[in-house]
Amino acid sequence: MHRLCKFLGYHWLAGSALLGNAELDPMVVVESRSPQPLSEASPWVSRISGDDLEQRQIYNLSDALRSVPGMAVVRSGQMGSQTSLFSRGGESNHVTFIYEGRRLNGGFSGTYNLGELSILNSSSVEVLRGASSSLHGANAMGGTVYMRSSLPSVDGHESQVGLKAGSFDTLNSNYNTSFKEGSLSGSFGFSSFETKNDRPNSDFDNLSASFLVEKQISDNLYLNLLGIGYRSDFGSIGTTYSEDFDNFQETEHYLISPQIKYSDDGLRASFTYSISKDDLLGQRDVSDKTQSLTDEQSVNLIIENQLTDNFLLTIGTDFSKTKFEEDGLSPWALPWQEGNSWEQKSASIGFYVKLSENNEVSGNVRYDDYSDFDSPLTYDIKFNSSISDYITTFIKHSIGYSPPTALDLYGFGPWYPGNPNLLAEESKNYEVGINYNSTEKNYWSLTYFYTDYENLIDTTPQNINKTSTNGFEISSRNYLNDYLRINSSITMLNSKNKDSGEGFLDRRPELFGSISLIYEKEVFMIGTEFISKYRTKEKDFNQASAPWFKIVDADDYTVARLFSSFEFENGVGISARVENLFDKKYSEVHGYPALGRAFHAGLNYSF
């Protein structure tokens, strides 16, 4: 069965992959845009199901990604604070985030703030590690995170309301509903989250909402409308040795996007328009405020044509326009900078060929025309071979491209100067991997990757001429029996600054991973998770005298979580969890202590 037929057969089930009580092989789209079974995807593709997120009681995307190999999540403090994501040792703005086919606005920094983005209404999260510029252009040089929101497949209505409370005056409420009535279906979600954390001036408040509504016009034609948005307020006290009780930031973000889709036996097409806004207000003291605004509009057309049973051709074209404005709201900060806008035009072509029963080859080529930068040609090519019923090997080569962000070029207020002379970043990537599927309930994968970067942009910001990263990623999913399962991920990473000879890149751990053990029987579930990070060096820029930074060793840590839930027959459920079970004292970033032990309990009702 070729990929397009698989897409048609799984059209309504791709998000949850459920049919009754039997779980089908989930479909993923993050790697090739066309759906493929997870069991056939590359070892550098990971999927986190909605059930897994709910069981582990994960609230935001950053915590969800801690269980993905290759993805080093580093939070500068506590809930809501700035969170970096180093995919295979790349920079934070090297990962693009997509929600149901729409690329999310990365704002002035080009980095979607993971600490503020909830997983509200997400049926699953798919992650592609490694360069995907040939699929998604700028800001995809290190990978892609794809959030799915599934719609019901049968007529009916289902809703859930929940309330959770815990340590540090934490309160989280949510409401989700989904429906299907004939040709019309939809899902809506709303969430509020607030906490005081355990340091002064560290309050975090977040309101998030999303909706997806789809109308089937005919047997082959669908029209849908997607909307997501959030507002966050966060007090930023800074480091323990340089506390500031006036710092705060406010963020408002939204995206509205209509889409039309067509599919028949040999053709699938989609046309998408998106408009989004990211507004960030930052204050360093009572007289020093800066506001940055990023408006983006984009259109996207994708056409997939199944030319033969063994050959699929994909053609795409994109256009986007991004406008930046920045205002210093005090006499000490910057005035408005108007008229800063970028345009991006692109065309791409992808293919999938089944060479024989056991061998496949696929690839993509993309041309981008950036109004303010180069016009790069990026590509990837992948070959995979099944050497037995259980073992499949993969090899891939790709190149990536990422222009400087507005933050890199223009800066943000007087405390973060920009650098208008920056060059675009480029990468050459190589990876080999192996998947082992002994049964439907046991899966292992191993990947080795190597990347050479040119002109990597550091935090100062300036270009580093030559850098490289390489390492191993190991992941597994195993059922020990009908009720007990264990998931694990381990990453060994080596990141080098070849120009300086320092032998490291800032804040990239050499060893990190997670392991979770979950027991589930009927209406009862209990589980535990361990998250570890070891051997990390970073530059501490908070020095009062020369040298203006020093190299420090970040804390090594292993943090344990415990979570449990019980469902009653009347739709009422209770849940509880303990974060940082052993009250580990540590900082992910030097001078920014993480939260201590926290207890949480919740109540939800499904109807």
C-alpha positions as CSV (number, residue, x, y, z in Angstrom):
1,M,0.0,0.0,0.0
2,H,1.6,3.2,-1.1
3,R,1.8,6.4,1.0
4,L,-1.1,8.3,-0.5
5,C,-3.5,5.3,0.0
6,K,-2.3,5.2,3.6
7,F,-3.1,8.9,3.9
8,L,-6.6,8.4,2.6
9,G,-7.3,5.4,4.8
10,Y,-6.1,7.2,7.9
11,H,-7.4,10.6,7.1
12,W,-9.5,11.0,10.3
13,L,-7.4,8.7,12.5
14,A,-3.9,10.2,11.9
15,G,-3.9,12.2,15.2
16,S,-4.9,9.6,17.7
17,A,-4.6,6.4,15.7
18,L,-7.4,4.7,17.7
19,L,-10.1,2.4,16.5
20,G,-12.2,1.1,19.4
21,N,-9.7,-0.1,22.0
22,A,-7.1,-1.3,19.5
23,E,-4.2,1.1,18.7
24,L,-3.2,1.3,15.1
25,D,0.3,2.1,13.9
26,P,0.3,6.0,14.3
27,M,0.9,8.1,11.2
28,V,3.5,10.9,11.2
29,V,4.0,13.7,8.7
30,V,6.9,15.6,10.1
31,E,9.6,13.9,8.0
32,S,8.1,14.0,4.5
33,R,4.8,16.0,4.6
34,S,3.0,12.9,3.4
35,P,1.7,10.5,6.1
36,Q,3.7,7.4,6.8
37,P,3.5,4.8,9.6
38,L,5.7,5.6,12.6
39,S,7.2,2.1,12.4
40,E,8.6,2.9,8.9
41,A,9.9,6.4,9.8
42,S,13.6,7.2,10.3
43,P,15.2,6.6,13.7
44,W,15.6,10.4,14.0
45,V,11.8,10.8,14.1
46,S,10.0,10.7,17.5
47,R,6.3,10.9,18.3
48,I,4.8,11.7,21.7
49,S,1.1,10.7,21.8
50,G,-1.6,12.7,23.5
51,D,-2.2,9.8,25.9
52,D,1.5,9.9,27.0
53,L,1.3,13.6,27.6
54,E,-1.8,13.3,29.6
55,Q,-0.5,10.4,31.7
56,R,2.8,12.1,32.5
57,Q,0.8,15.3,33.2
58,I,2.9,17.5,31.0
59,Y,1.7,21.1,30.6
60,N,4.0,22.8,28.2
61,L,6.0,21.8,25.1
62,S,9.4,22.3,26.6
63,D,8.8,19.6,29.3
64,A,7.4,17.3,26.6
65,L,10.6,17.6,24.5
66,R,12.8,16.5,27.5
67,S,11.9,12.9,26.6
68,V,13.1,13.2,23.0
69,P,16.7,12.2,22.2
70,G,18.9,14.9,20.7
71,M,16.8,17.7,22.1
72,A,18.6,19.4,24.9
73,V,16.1,21.6,26.8
74,V,17.7,24.3,29.0
75,R,15.5,26.6,31.1
76,S,16.9,29.8,32.6
77,G,15.2,29.5,35.9
78,Q,11.7,28.3,36.7
79,M,8.2,28.0,35.1
80,G,7.7,30.5,32.3
81,S,11.3,31.7,32.1
82,Q,13.3,31.8,28.8
83,T,13.8,28.2,27.5
84,S,16.4,27.2,25.0
85,L,16.3,24.2,22.7
86,F,19.6,22.9,21.3
87,S,18.8,20.3,18.7
88,R,21.9,18.2,18.2
89,G,24.0,21.1,19.4
90,G,22.6,23.7,17.1
91,E,21.3,27.1,18.2
92,S,17.8,27.7,19.7
93,N,16.4,29.3,16.5
94,H,17.4,26.3,14.4
95,V,14.1,24.5,15.1
96,T,10.9,25.4,13.5
97,F,7.5,24.8,15.1
98,I,4.5,23.8,13.1
99,Y,0.9,23.4,14.3
100,E,-1.4,21.4,11.9
101,G,0.7,22.5,8.9
102,R,1.1,26.1,9.9
103,R,4.5,27.5,10.9
104,L,4.4,29.4,14.1
105,N,5.7,32.9,14.4
106,G,9.1,32.9,16.1
107,G,8.9,36.5,17.0
108,F,11.8,39.0,17.1
109,S,14.3,36.3,18.2
110,G,13.1,33.7,15.7
111,T,12.8,31.3,18.7
112,Y,9.3,30.3,19.8
113,N,9.3,30.6,23.6
114,L,8.8,27.0,24.7
115,G,8.3,28.1,28.3
116,E,5.1,29.8,27.3
117,L,3.6,27.4,24.8
118,S,1.1,24.9,26.3
119,I,0.3,21.7,24.6
120,L,-3.4,22.6,24.8
121,N,-5.6,20.6,22.3
122,S,-2.6,18.7,20.9
123,S,-3.3,15.1,20.1
124,S,0.4,14.3,19.5
125,V,3.8,15.9,19.0
126,E,6.1,14.8,16.3
127,V,9.8,15.7,16.2
128,L,12.3,15.5,13.3
129,R,15.9,15.9,14.5
130,G,18.5,17.2,12.1
131,A,18.3,19.6,9.2
132,S,14.9,20.1,7.5
133,S,15.6,23.4,5.7
134,S,14.7,21.6,2.4
135,L,11.2,21.1,3.8
136,H,10.6,24.3,5.8
137,G,13.3,26.8,4.9
138,A,14.7,29.2,7.5
139,N,14.8,28.3,11.2
140,A,14.6,24.5,10.4
141,M,18.3,23.9,10.2
142,G,18.3,21.8,13.4
143,G,14.9,20.1,13.1
144,T,11.1,20.5,13.1
145,V,8.5,20.1,15.9
146,Y,5.1,19.3,14.5
147,M,2.0,19.5,16.8
148,R,-1.2,17.7,15.7
149,S,-4.8,18.4,16.6
150,S,-7.1,15.5,15.5
151,L,-10.8,15.7,14.8
152,P,-13.5,13.1,15.7
153,S,-14.2,10.4,13.1
154,V,-17.7,9.6,14.1
155,D,-20.7,11.8,15.0
156,G,-20.9,12.9,18.6
157,H,-19.7,15.3,21.2
158,E,-17.1,15.0,24.0
159,S,-15.8,17.5,26.5
160,Q,-13.5,17.6,29.4
161,V,-13.0,20.1,32.2
162,G,-10.1,20.0,34.7
163,L,-8.7,21.8,37.6
164,K,-5.2,21.2,39.2
165,A,-3.5,22.9,42.1
166,G,-0.1,22.6,43.8
167,S,2.9,24.0,45.5
168,F,4.1,27.6,44.9
169,D,0.4,28.7,44.6
170,T,0.2,26.9,41.3
171,L,-3.3,26.7,39.7
172,N,-4.1,25.2,36.3
173,S,-7.6,25.0,34.7
174,N,-8.5,23.7,31.3
175,Y,-11.5,23.0,29.1
176,N,-11.5,20.9,25.9
177,T,-14.4,20.0,23.6
178,S,-14.7,18.2,20.3
179,F,-17.7,17.4,18.1
180,K,-18.7,16.0,14.7
181,E,-22.1,16.5,13.1
182,G,-22.2,15.1,9.6
183,S,-19.8,17.1,7.4
184,L,-18.9,19.5,10.2
185,S,-16.3,18.8,12.9
186,G,-14.3,20.8,15.3
187,S,-12.2,21.0,18.5
188,F,-11.8,23.8,21.0
189,G,-9.5,24.2,24.0
190,F,-8.8,26.8,26.7
191,S,-6.2,26.7,29.5
192,S,-5.1,29.0,32.3
193,F,-1.9,28.5,34.3
194,E,-0.5,30.6,37.1
195,T,2.3,30.1,39.7
196,K,4.5,32.2,42.0
197,N,7.5,29.8,41.6
198,D,9.7,29.8,44.7
199,R,11.7,33.1,44.1
200,P,10.5,36.7,44.5
201,N,9.4,38.5,41.3
202,S,9.0,35.2,39.5
203,D,5.2,35.0,39.1
204,F,4.1,33.4,35.8
205,D,0.6,33.7,34.4
206,N,-0.5,32.2,31.0
207,L,-3.8,32.1,29.1
208,S,-3.9,29.8,26.1
209,A,-6.7,29.0,23.6
210,S,-7.0,27.1,20.3
211,F,-9.6,25.9,17.9
212,L,-9.8,23.8,14.7
213,V,-13.0,23.6,12.7
214,E,-13.4,21.7,9.4
215,K,-16.2,21.4,6.9
216,Q,-16.3,18.7,4.3
217,I,-17.6,20.4,1.1
218,S,-17.7,17.3,-1.1
219,D,-16.2,13.8,-1.2
220,N,-12.8,15.2,-2.0
221,L,-12.8,18.8,-0.7
222,Y,-12.3,20.1,2.8
223,L,-12.2,23.6,4.3
224,N,-10.8,24.2,7.8
225,L,-10.0,27.2,10.0
226,L,-7.3,27.1,12.7
227,G,-6.7,29.6,15.5
228,I,-4.2,29.6,18.4
229,G,-3.2,32.3,20.8
230,Y,-1.8,33.0,24.3
231,R,-1.0,35.8,26.6
232,S,1.8,35.5,29.3
233,D,3.2,37.6,32.1
234,F,6.4,36.7,33.8
235,G,8.5,38.4,36.5
236,S,12.2,37.9,35.8
237,I,14.3,38.3,38.9
238,G,17.6,37.3,37.2
239,T,20.5,35.5,38.7
240,T,20.9,34.9,42.4
241,Y,23.9,37.2,42.6
242,S,22.3,40.0,40.6
243,E,18.6,40.1,41.5
244,D,16.3,42.7,40.1
245,F,12.8,43.2,41.4
246,D,11.6,45.4,38.5
247,N,12.2,43.1,35.6
248,F,9.2,41.6,33.8
249,Q,8.0,40.7,30.3
250,E,4.6,40.4,28.7
251,T,3.9,38.4,25.6
252,E,0.9,38.3,23.3
253,H,0.8,35.9,20.4
254,Y,-1.9,34.7,18.0
255,L,-2.3,32.9,14.6
256,I,-5.3,32.6,12.4
257,S,-5.2,30.4,9.4
258,P,-7.8,29.1,6.8
259,Q,-6.9,26.1,4.7
260,I,-8.5,24.2,1.8
261,K,-7.6,20.6,1.1
262,Y,-8.3,18.2,-1.8
263,S,-7.7,14.5,-2.0
264,D,-8.6,11.6,-4.4
265,D,-7.1,8.3,-5.4
266,G,-4.0,9.8,-6.9
267,L,-3.7,13.4,-5.8
268,R,-3.6,15.4,-2.6
269,A,-3.3,19.2,-2.4
270,S,-3.6,21.9,0.2
271,F,-3.6,25.7,0.1
272,T,-3.0,27.6,3.4
273,Y,-3.0,31.2,4.3
274,S,-1.8,32.3,7.8
275,I,-1.5,35.6,9.6
276,S,0.2,35.8,13.0
277,K,1.5,38.4,15.5
278,D,4.0,38.2,18.3
279,D,4.2,41.2,20.7
280,L,6.8,41.2,23.5
281,L,7.2,43.9,26.1
282,G,10.3,43.7,28.3
283,Q,11.3,45.9,31.3
284,R,14.7,46.0,33.0
285,D,13.8,48.8,35.5
286,V,11.0,51.3,35.9
287,S,12.5,53.7,33.3
288,D,13.8,51.1,30.8
289,K,11.3,49.3,28.6
290,T,11.4,47.9,25.1
291,Q,8.7,46.5,22.9
292,S,9.1,44.4,19.9
293,L,6.4,43.5,17.4
294,T,6.5,40.8,14.7
295,D,3.7,40.5,12.1
296,E,3.8,37.7,9.6
297,Q,1.7,36.7,6.6
298,S,2.2,33.6,4.5
299,V,0.7,31.4,1.8
300,N,1.6,27.8,1.1
301,L,0.6,25.4,-1.6
302,I,1.5,21.7,-1.6
303,I,0.6,19.2,-4.3
304,E,1.3,15.4,-3.9
305,N,0.8,13.2,-7.0
306,Q,1.1,9.4,-6.9
307,L,2.4,8.8,-10.4
308,T,2.8,5.1,-10.0
309,D,2.4,2.6,-7.1
310,N,6.1,3.1,-6.3
311,F,6.6,6.8,-7.1
312,L,5.3,9.8,-5.2
313,L,6.1,13.3,-6.3
314,T,5.5,16.4,-4.1
315,I,5.7,20.0,-5.3
316,G,5.4,23.0,-3.0
317,T,5.7,26.8,-3.1
318,D,5.6,29.4,-0.3
319,F,5.5,33.1,0.2
320,S,5.9,35.0,3.4
321,K,6.3,38.6,4.5
322,T,7.5,39.4,8.0
323,K,7.5,42.9,9.4
324,F,9.5,44.0,12.5
325,E,9.1,47.0,14.7
326,E,10.8,47.9,17.9
327,D,10.2,50.8,20.4
328,G,12.1,52.0,23.3
329,L,9.5,53.3,25.6
330,S,11.9,55.3,27.7
331,P,14.5,58.0,26.8
332,W,17.3,55.5,27.5
333,A,16.1,52.9,25.0
334,L,15.8,52.7,21.2
335,P,13.2,54.8,19.2
336,W,10.9,53.1,16.7
337,Q,12.5,51.4,13.9
338,E,10.0,51.3,11.1
339,G,10.0,49.7,7.7
340,N,12.0,46.6,8.6
341,S,10.4,43.8,6.7
342,W,11.6,40.6,5.0
343,E,10.1,38.6,2.2
344,Q,10.7,35.0,1.4
345,K,9.7,33.1,-1.7
346,S,10.4,29.4,-2.2
347,A,9.8,26.5,-4.4
348,S,10.4,22.8,-3.6
349,I,10.1,19.4,-5.0
350,G,10.2,16.1,-3.2
351,F,10.1,12.5,-4.2
352,Y,9.6,9.0,-2.8
353,V,10.6,5.9,-4.8
354,K,10.2,2.3,-3.7
355,L,13.2,0.6,-5.5
356,S,12.4,-2.9,-4.4
357,E,10.5,-4.8,-1.7
358,N,13.2,-3.8,0.8
359,N,14.8,-0.6,-0.5
360,E,13.4,3.0,-0.7
361,V,14.9,6.3,-1.5
362,S,13.5,9.8,-0.9
363,G,14.6,13.4,-1.0
364,N,13.7,17.1,-1.3
365,V,15.2,20.1,-3.0
366,R,14.2,23.6,-2.1
367,Y,15.1,27.0,-3.5
368,D,14.6,30.1,-1.3
369,D,14.7,33.8,-2.3
370,Y,15.3,35.9,0.8
371,S,14.8,39.6,0.2
372,D,17.6,40.6,2.7
373,F,19.9,37.6,2.4
374,D,21.2,34.9,0.0
375,S,19.1,32.7,-2.2
376,P,20.2,29.3,-1.1
377,L,19.5,25.9,-2.6
378,T,19.0,23.2,0.2
379,Y,18.4,19.5,-0.2
380,D,18.3,16.2,1.5
381,I,18.5,12.6,0.3
382,K,17.7,9.5,2.3
383,F,18.1,5.8,1.6
384,N,16.7,3.0,3.8
385,S,16.9,-0.8,3.5
386,S,15.1,-3.5,5.4
387,I,17.7,-6.2,6.0
388,S,15.2,-8.5,7.9
389,D,11.7,-8.5,9.1
390,Y,12.7,-6.6,12.2
391,I,15.7,-4.5,11.2
392,T,15.8,-1.4,8.9
393,T,18.9,0.7,8.2
394,F,18.9,4.4,7.2
395,I,21.4,6.8,5.8
396,K,20.8,10.5,5.1
397,H,22.7,13.6,3.8
398,S,21.4,17.1,3.9
399,I,22.4,20.8,4.0
400,G,20.8,23.5,6.0
401,Y,20.5,27.3,5.9
402,S,19.4,29.9,8.5
403,P,19.7,33.7,8.1
404,P,20.2,36.0,11.2
405,T,17.1,36.8,13.2
406,A,15.8,40.4,13.8
407,L,17.2,40.1,17.4
408,D,20.6,39.2,16.0
409,L,20.7,42.1,13.7
410,Y,18.8,44.9,15.6
411,G,19.2,43.9,19.2
412,F,16.6,44.3,21.9
413,G,16.9,47.4,24.0
414,P,20.2,48.9,25.2
415,W,21.2,45.7,27.1
416,Y,21.4,43.5,24.0
417,P,23.0,45.2,21.0
418,G,22.6,43.7,17.6
419,N,25.1,43.1,14.8
420,P,24.1,44.2,11.3
421,N,27.2,42.6,9.8
422,L,26.2,39.0,10.5
423,L,26.3,36.3,7.9
424,A,23.8,33.6,7.4
425,E,24.5,30.2,9.0
426,E,25.0,27.1,6.9
427,S,25.4,23.4,7.7
428,K,26.3,20.0,6.2
429,N,24.7,17.1,7.9
430,Y,25.3,13.3,7.8
431,E,23.4,10.7,9.8
432,V,23.1,6.9,9.8
433,G,20.6,4.9,11.9
434,I,18.9,1.6,12.6
435,N,15.5,0.6,13.8
436,Y,14.7,-2.7,15.5
437,N,11.0,-3.7,15.7
438,S,10.8,-7.2,17.2
439,T,7.0,-6.9,17.9
440,E,4.4,-4.2,17.8
441,K,5.2,-3.4,21.5
442,N,9.0,-3.3,21.4
443,Y,11.0,-0.8,19.5
444,W,14.7,0.3,19.6
445,S,16.5,2.9,17.5
446,L,20.1,4.1,17.2
447,T,21.4,7.1,15.3
448,Y,24.9,8.6,14.7
449,F,25.0,12.2,13.4
450,Y,27.7,14.6,12.3
451,T,27.2,18.3,11.4
452,D,29.6,20.9,10.2
453,Y,28.5,24.5,10.7
454,E,29.7,27.7,9.0
455,N,29.1,31.1,10.5
456,L,27.2,29.8,13.5
457,I,25.8,32.9,15.4
458,D,26.6,32.9,19.1
459,T,24.9,34.9,21.9
460,T,27.1,38.0,21.7
461,P,26.1,38.0,18.7
462,Q,28.9,37.3,16.2
463,N,29.7,34.6,13.6
464,I,31.9,31.6,14.5
465,N,33.6,30.6,11.4
466,K,33.8,26.8,12.0
467,T,31.9,24.6,14.5
468,S,30.9,21.0,14.5
469,T,28.7,18.6,16.5
470,N,28.4,14.9,16.5
471,G,27.0,12.2,18.7
472,F,24.7,9.2,19.3
473,E,21.0,9.1,20.0
474,I,19.4,6.0,21.5
475,S,15.7,5.5,22.1
476,S,13.3,2.6,23.0
477,R,9.7,1.8,23.7
478,N,9.1,-1.5,25.4
479,Y,6.2,-3.3,27.0
480,L,7.5,-5.6,29.8
481,N,4.0,-7.1,30.1
482,D,0.4,-6.2,29.3
483,Y,0.4,-3.5,32.0
484,L,3.9,-2.2,32.4
485,R,6.0,-0.3,29.8
486,I,9.3,1.5,29.8
487,N,10.4,4.4,27.5
488,S,14.0,5.7,27.4
489,S,16.2,8.1,25.5
490,I,19.9,8.8,25.7
491,T,22.0,11.3,23.8
492,M,25.8,11.6,23.8
493,L,26.8,14.9,22.2
494,N,30.2,16.4,21.3
495,S,30.0,20.2,20.3
496,K,33.2,22.0,19.3
497,N,34.0,25.6,18.5
498,K,36.9,25.1,16.0
499,D,37.8,28.7,15.9
500,S,38.5,29.2,19.6
501,G,39.8,25.8,20.4
502,E,37.7,25.8,23.5
503,G,36.3,22.4,22.7
504,F,32.7,23.2,23.6
505,L,29.7,25.2,22.6
506,D,27.8,27.1,25.3
507,R,25.2,25.2,27.3
508,R,25.3,22.0,25.2
509,P,25.4,19.0,27.6
510,E,27.6,16.0,26.6
511,L,25.2,13.5,28.1
512,F,21.5,13.8,28.7
513,G,18.4,11.7,28.6
514,S,15.2,10.4,30.3
515,I,13.6,7.1,31.3
516,S,10.0,6.6,32.3
517,L,8.3,3.5,33.7
518,I,4.4,3.4,33.6
519,Y,2.0,0.8,35.0
520,E,-1.5,1.0,33.7
521,K,-4.3,-1.4,34.4
522,E,-7.9,-0.5,33.5
523,V,-8.7,2.7,35.3
524,F,-5.5,3.1,37.4
525,M,-2.2,4.4,36.3
526,I,1.1,5.1,38.2
527,G,4.4,6.1,36.7
528,T,7.8,7.6,37.3
529,E,10.3,9.5,35.1
530,F,13.9,10.4,35.6
531,I,15.5,13.3,33.6
532,S,19.3,13.7,33.5
533,K,21.9,16.1,32.2
534,Y,25.7,15.8,32.7
535,R,28.9,17.6,31.7
536,T,27.8,21.0,30.5
537,K,30.0,24.1,30.1
538,E,28.7,27.6,29.7
539,K,29.9,31.2,29.6
540,D,28.8,33.3,32.5
541,F,28.3,36.9,31.3
542,N,27.3,38.3,34.6
543,Q,30.7,39.6,35.6
544,A,31.4,43.0,37.0
545,S,35.0,43.2,35.9
546,A,37.4,41.8,33.3
547,P,37.3,39.2,31.9
548,W,33.7,40.1,31.1
549,F,32.8,36.4,31.1
550,K,34.2,33.2,32.6
551,I,33.7,29.6,31.7
552,V,31.8,27.6,34.4
553,D,30.6,24.1,34.7
554,A,26.8,23.9,34.8
555,D,25.2,21.6,37.4
556,D,24.9,17.9,36.7
557,Y,21.6,16.5,37.8
558,T,19.1,13.7,37.8
559,V,15.6,14.8,38.7
560,A,12.7,12.3,39.5
561,R,9.0,12.8,38.9
562,L,6.1,10.7,40.2
563,F,2.6,10.7,38.7
564,S,-0.6,8.8,39.1
565,S,-4.3,8.9,38.1
566,F,-7.6,7.1,38.6
567,E,-10.8,7.2,36.5
568,F,-14.2,6.6,38.0
569,E,-17.1,5.2,36.0
570,N,-19.1,8.4,36.0
571,G,-16.4,10.3,34.0
572,V,-14.7,11.8,37.1
573,G,-11.0,11.4,37.3
574,I,-8.4,12.3,39.9
575,S,-4.6,12.8,39.4
576,A,-1.6,13.6,41.5
577,R,2.1,14.2,40.8
578,V,5.3,15.1,42.6
579,E,7.9,17.2,40.7
580,N,11.6,17.0,41.8
581,L,10.7,14.1,44.1
582,F,14.0,14.2,46.0
583,D,14.2,18.0,46.2
584,K,17.3,18.2,44.1
585,K,19.1,21.6,44.3
586,Y,20.4,22.5,40.9
587,S,20.5,25.2,38.1
588,E,20.0,24.4,34.4
589,V,21.8,27.8,33.7
590,H,24.4,29.1,36.2
591,G,22.8,31.5,38.7
592,Y,19.2,30.5,37.9
593,P,18.0,27.9,40.4
594,A,15.3,25.4,39.3
595,L,12.2,24.7,41.3
596,G,12.4,22.5,44.4
597,R,10.0,19.7,45.3
598,A,6.4,20.4,44.4
599,F,3.2,18.5,45.0
600,H,0.2,18.8,42.6
601,A,-3.3,17.3,42.6
602,G,-6.1,17.5,40.1
603,L,-9.7,16.7,39.3
604,N,-11.2,16.3,35.8
605,Y,-14.6,15.5,34.5
606,S,-15.4,14.0,31.0
607,F,-18.9,14.2,29.5
